Amino acid sequence: MLTHHPSLLRPPILTLRFEILGRRPTPHAFRSATVAPARPSAPPLRLRPVRAAAGGASRVGGDGGRGAVPPPALGAALLGFARSNFLPIALVTGVILGLLDPTLGCLAHKCSLAKYSTFGIFVISGLTLRTKELGAALGAWPAGLYGLVSILLITPFLAQFVMQVQLLPREFITGLAMFCCMPTTLSSGVTLTQIVGANSALALSMTVASNLLGIITVPLSLAMYIGAGAGVSLPTEQLFKSLVTRLLIPLIIGKVARESSKGIANFVDGNKQGFSVASAVLLSLVPWIQVSRSRSLILSVQIKALAVAVTIGVLLHFVLLAFNAAMLQILSRLEQKGESVFAKKEYARAVILVASQKTLPVLIAVVDQLGGALGESGFLVIPCIAAHINQIIIDSMIVNWWRQRDQQFINAK
């Protein structure tokens, strides 16, 4: 005969507590009491998981707490993605902010923030520039010489093909053709070279030399490929002063600071990632200010015409990247003795990045000096602004791909 209804059965530990309250023990309860000490301890500990699960806030995984918690894992993945793609994210963010609200960007332009950012970039370049990189750059002079030939003589030849494209307003095509004739960027190529770990001294030498020689070659290229009757000339004194004050002087300041104090050199070498992030932030200020300044003009252009011009600029940059990479491969196979300087990764990457980019400030100086001889100044500059921003974003993605591939190679060893 059953002594308890099935619905009233209790776990042994609860039966023990019930009997302590004063009810006369039965044989069944006595047996439960003898087993109870071997059971787990207090009931609240047994009920905690039930209450937490009911509230939906339990942090215990289905495997008893050993599993990974999804939110922290997702946060770590997002943080890792942001770190590995910081430069393109910063550049795209600057463009978006400039289009959404140009107020701060225009204020930054009035305060000459772009000049200070370039100054800061080259101070960092000097701080991170090692003396052995200078010696290596001198030893890689054939790679540097090819870079100069590509920047000043070969790539301007593309301008005559760009001029064959039919697009209205015509200034879009003329501006892109002028962009082909410009020297390399003042800061972008050097910054990207540093981030990827290539030879920054070689990148610096090509940057300085191409911009100095560009004072002579740019007017000749513009007159030859675009219009001899336009009276093209460059403000030589102004450009030279800009190169000295915004590039050479800050570079020397950073290099002297590094060589004068071993503590500074050790600090910089121990915080390379932090200095790379600082350079990326300073570099992202340039497109932000440029887009903010030209926002009203950009929005006034027909979307279709602007899209075609932007596409041409992107294709043009891919052509330069492919051409320079292919030429370095060809030149590396021509040398038979030892490993060619064109085949070494630290030199080849520096040449590809620097020789495939074109500078915007020099173009703006030329357009201002022309005074409308080749068309509306604003329309000449708009596609070049887009091309300048796109080339930095594309190259930053290439740099990130190079870095990830290098890391995979290191991990595979």
C-alpha positions in Angstrom: 0.0 0.0 0.0 1.4 3.4 -0.9 2.0 5.8 2.0 2.4 8.9 -0.2 0.5 10.2 -3.2 2.8 10.4 -6.2 2.2 14.2 -6.6 3.4 14.7 -3.0 6.7 13.0 -3.3 9.7 15.3 -2.4 13.4 15.0 -2.9 15.2 13.4 0.1 16.7 16.6 1.3 13.3 18.3 1.4 11.8 15.3 3.2 14.5 15.7 5.9 13.6 19.4 6.4 9.9 18.6 6.6 10.5 16.0 9.3 12.6 18.3 11.4 9.6 20.6 11.6 7.9 18.2 13.9 6.0 15.5 12.0 6.5 11.9 13.2 9.0 10.2 11.1 8.0 7.1 9.1 10.3 4.4 7.9 10.4 6.0 4.5 11.5 9.3 6.0 14.0 7.6 8.2 15.6 6.0 5.2 15.7 9.5 3.5 17.3 11.0 6.5 20.1 8.5 6.4 20.8 9.2 2.8 20.6 13.0 3.0 24.1 13.7 4.4 25.6 12.2 1.2 23.6 14.5 -1.0 24.7 18.0 -2.2 24.5 20.8 0.3 22.0 23.6 0.6 19.0 23.9 -1.8 19.6 27.6 -2.7 22.7 26.5 -4.6 20.6 23.9 -6.5 18.0 26.6 -7.4 20.3 29.4 -8.6 20.7 28.1 -12.1 16.9 27.7 -12.4 16.3 31.3 -11.3 19.1 32.6 -13.6 17.7 30.7 -16.6 14.2 32.0 -15.9 15.6 35.6 -16.0 17.4 34.9 -19.3 20.6 36.5 -18.0 22.7 33.5 -17.1 26.3 33.7 -18.2 26.8 29.9 -17.8 27.0 28.1 -21.1 25.4 24.9 -22.1 28.7 23.1 -21.3 28.8 24.2 -17.7 30.5 27.5 -18.2 33.4 26.2 -20.3 31.9 27.5 -23.6 32.7 31.0 -25.1 30.2 33.7 -24.4 28.9 35.1 -27.8 28.9 38.8 -27.0 32.6 39.1 -25.9 33.6 36.9 -28.9 31.8 39.2 -31.3 33.3 42.2 -29.6 36.8 40.8 -29.9 36.2 40.0 -33.6 35.0 43.5 -34.3 38.0 44.9 -32.5 40.4 42.8 -34.4 38.8 43.8 -37.7 39.0 47.5 -36.7 42.7 47.1 -35.8 43.7 45.3 -39.0 41.7 47.7 -41.2 42.1 50.9 -39.2 43.4 53.1 -42.1 40.7 52.4 -44.6 38.0 52.7 -41.9 39.5 56.1 -40.9 39.6 57.3 -44.5 36.0 56.2 -45.3 34.8 57.8 -42.0 36.5 61.1 -42.9 34.8 61.1 -46.3 31.4 60.3 -44.8 31.7 63.0 -42.1 32.7 65.5 -44.7 29.6 64.7 -46.8 27.2 64.7 -43.8 28.4 67.9 -42.2 31.2 70.1 -43.7 31.2 72.6 -40.9 34.1 71.2 -38.9 36.1 70.2 -42.0 35.8 73.8 -43.3 36.9 75.1 -39.9 39.9 72.7 -39.9 40.8 74.1 -43.4 40.7 77.7 -42.1 43.0 76.6 -39.3 45.4 74.9 -41.8 45.0 71.6 -40.1 46.0 69.7 -43.2 49.4 71.4 -43.2 49.9 70.5 -39.5 48.8 66.9 -40.2 51.4 66.5 -43.0 54.0 68.1 -40.6 53.1 65.5 -38.0 53.3 62.6 -40.4 56.8 63.4 -41.4 57.9 64.0 -37.8 56.7 60.5 -37.1 58.5 59.3 -40.3 61.8 60.8 -38.9 61.2 59.2 -35.5 60.7 55.8 -37.0 63.4 56.1 -39.6 66.4 53.8 -38.8 69.9 54.6 -40.0 70.3 51.2 -41.6 67.2 51.9 -43.7 69.0 54.9 -45.2 71.9 52.7 -46.1 69.6 50.1 -47.6 67.8 52.7 -49.6 71.2 53.9 -51.1 72.0 50.3 -52.0 68.6 50.0 -53.7 69.1 53.0 -56.0 68.0 51.1 -59.2 64.6 50.6 -57.6 64.4 54.2 -56.7 65.5 55.3 -60.2 62.8 53.2 -61.8 60.3 54.7 -59.4 61.2 58.2 -60.5 61.1 57.3 -64.2 57.6 55.8 -63.7 56.3 58.8 -61.7 57.6 61.6 -63.9 57.9 60.1 -67.4 55.9 56.9 -67.9 52.6 57.5 -66.0 52.1 61.0 -67.5 52.0 59.3 -70.9 48.5 57.9 -69.9 47.1 61.5 -70.0 46.7 61.4 -73.7 44.6 58.3 -73.5 42.4 59.7 -70.8 41.8 62.8 -72.9 40.2 60.5 -75.5 37.3 59.8 -73.2 34.1 61.6 -74.0 32.3 62.9 -70.9 30.4 66.0 -69.8 31.4 68.2 -68.2 34.7 68.1 -70.1 36.6 69.4 -67.1 36.3 66.0 -65.4 38.4 64.3 -68.1 40.8 67.2 -68.3 41.3 67.1 -64.5 42.0 63.4 -64.5 44.5 63.8 -67.4 46.3 66.5 -65.4 46.3 64.2 -62.4 48.3 61.7 -64.4 51.1 64.3 -64.8 51.5 65.0 -61.1 54.4 63.7 -58.9 53.7 61.2 -56.1 51.8 62.0 -52.9 53.7 63.9 -50.1 52.6 61.7 -47.2 50.3 58.8 -48.2 52.9 56.6 -49.9 55.4 57.1 -47.1 52.8 56.4 -44.4 51.5 53.2 -46.1 55.1 52.1 -46.7 55.8 52.4 -42.9 52.6 50.5 -42.0 53.4 47.6 -44.2 57.0 47.5 -42.9 58.7 48.2 -46.3 61.7 50.5 -46.7 60.4 53.9 -45.7 63.8 55.6 -46.6 63.4 54.5 -50.2 59.8 55.8 -50.2 61.0 59.1 -48.7 63.7 59.6 -51.3 61.4 58.9 -54.2 58.8 61.3 -52.7 61.3 64.2 -52.2 63.0 63.7 -55.6 59.9 63.3 -57.6 58.3 66.5 -56.2 61.4 68.5 -56.7 61.9 67.3 -60.2 58.2 67.7 -60.8 58.7 71.5 -60.7 60.4 71.0 -64.1 58.6 67.9 -65.6 54.9 68.8 -64.7 54.7 71.9 -66.9 56.3 70.0 -69.8 53.9 67.0 -69.4 50.8 69.2 -69.2 51.9 71.2 -72.3 52.7 68.0 -74.2 49.7 65.9 -73.4 46.9 68.4 -72.6 47.4 71.8 -74.2 50.4 73.7 -75.4 48.5 76.9 -75.8 47.3 77.0 -72.2 50.4 78.8 -70.9 51.0 76.1 -68.2 53.6 76.9 -65.6 54.1 76.1 -61.9 54.6 78.4 -58.9 58.1 77.1 -58.5 59.1 79.1 -55.4 55.9 78.3 -53.6 56.1 74.6 -54.3 59.7 74.4 -53.2 59.0 76.2 -50.0 56.1 73.9 -49.3 58.3 70.8 -49.8 61.0 72.2 -47.4 58.6 73.3 -44.7 56.1 70.4 -44.8 58.4 67.5 -45.6 62.1 68.0 -45.1 62.1 70.1 -41.9 59.7 67.8 -39.9 61.6 64.7 -41.2 64.9 66.2 -40.0 63.3 67.1 -36.6 62.1 63.6 -36.1 65.4 62.0 -37.1 67.5 64.3 -34.9 65.2 63.5 -31.9 65.7 59.8 -32.5 69.4 60.0 -32.8 69.9 62.4 -29.9 68.2 60.2 -27.3 68.4 56.4 -27.0 65.3 56.5 -24.8 63.3 58.1 -27.5 64.5 55.6 -30.1 63.6 52.7 -27.8 60.2 54.2 -27.0 59.4 54.6 -30.7 60.6 51.1 -31.6 58.5 49.6 -28.7 55.3 51.4 -29.8 55.4 51.0 -33.6 51.7 50.2 -33.7 50.8 53.3 -31.8 52.8 55.5 -34.1 51.2 53.8 -37.1 47.8 54.5 -35.8 48.8 58.2 -35.2 50.0 58.5 -38.8 46.8 56.9 -40.1 44.7 59.4 -38.1 46.7 62.3 -39.4 46.4 61.0 -43.0 42.6 60.6 -42.7 42.3 64.3 -41.9 43.3 65.2 -45.5 40.3 63.6 -47.3 38.0 64.8 -44.6 39.0 68.4 -45.2 39.0 68.1 -48.9 35.5 66.6 -49.1 34.2 69.2 -46.6 35.5 72.0 -48.7 34.0 70.7 -51.9 30.8 69.2 -50.6 28.5 71.8 -52.2 30.2 71.5 -55.5 30.2 67.6 -55.4 26.4 67.6 -54.6 25.7 69.9 -57.5 27.2 67.5 -60.1 25.0 65.0 -61.8 25.4 61.6 -60.1 25.9 59.7 -63.4 28.7 61.9 -64.6 30.4 61.9 -61.2 30.1 58.1 -61.0 31.8 57.7 -64.4 34.6 60.1 -63.5 35.2 58.3 -60.2 35.2 54.9 -62.0 37.8 56.2 -64.5 39.9 57.4 -61.6 39.7 54.0 -59.9 40.6 52.1 -63.1 43.5 54.5 -63.7 45.0 53.7 -60.3 44.6 49.9 -60.9 46.4 50.3 -64.2 49.3 52.1 -62.4 49.5 49.4 -59.7 49.4 46.6 -62.3 51.9 48.3 -64.5 54.5 49.0 -61.8 54.1 45.5 -60.3 54.6 43.9 -63.7 57.6 46.1 -64.5 59.3 45.1 -61.2 58.8 41.5 -62.0 60.3 41.9 -65.5 63.3 43.9 -64.1 63.9 41.4 -61.3 64.3 38.6 -63.9 66.8 40.6 -65.9 69.4 40.6 -63.1 71.2 37.2 -63.0 73.7 37.8 -60.1 72.2 37.2 -56.7 68.8 38.4 -55.5 67.6 41.5 -57.4 66.7 44.7 -55.6 63.5 44.7 -57.6 62.6 41.3 -56.2 63.1 42.2 -52.5 59.8 42.7 -50.8 60.8 45.7 -48.8 61.9 47.6 -51.9 59.3 46.4 -54.3 56.4 47.3 -52.1 57.8 50.8 -51.5 58.1 51.4 -55.2 54.6 50.0 -56.0 53.0 52.2 -53.4 54.9 55.4 -54.1 55.1 55.1 -57.9 51.3 54.4 -58.3 50.0 57.4 -56.4 49.5 61.0 -57.5 49.5 64.1 -55.4 46.5 66.4 -55.1 48.0 69.6 -53.5 50.3 70.1 -56.5 47.4 69.7 -58.9 45.4 72.3 -56.9 48.3 74.7 -57.1 48.5 74.2 -60.9 44.7 74.7 -61.3 44.8 77.9 -59.3 47.7 79.2 -61.3 46.0 78.5 -64.6 43.1 80.8 -63.7 40.5 78.9 -65.7 42.5 78.4 -68.9 41.5 74.7 -69.0 38.0 75.1 -67.7 36.1 75.6 -64.5 38.5 75.1 -61.6 36.0 73.4 -59.4 35.1 70.8 -62.0 38.8 70.2 -62.7 39.4 69.4 -59.1 36.4 67.3 -58.2 37.4 64.0 -60.0 40.9 64.4 -58.7 39.7 64.7 -55.1 37.8 61.4 -55.6 40.8 59.8 -57.3 43.1 60.9 -54.5 40.9 59.5 -51.8 40.2 56.3 -53.7 43.9 55.6 -54.3 44.6 55.9 -50.6 41.7 53.6 -49.7 42.7 51.0 -52.3 46.3 51.0 -51.3 45.4 50.7 -47.6 43.4 47.6 -48.4 46.4 46.2 -50.3 48.7 47.0 -47.4 46.3 45.2 -45.0 46.3 42.2 -47.3 50.1 42.2 -47.4 50.3 42.4 -43.6 47.8 39.5 -43.2 49.7 37.4 -45.7 53.0 38.1 -43.9 51.5 37.1 -40.6 50.2 33.9 -42.0 53.6 33.1 -43.4 55.2 33.8 -39.9 52.7 31.6 -38.2 53.3 28.8 -40.6 57.0 28.6 -39.7 
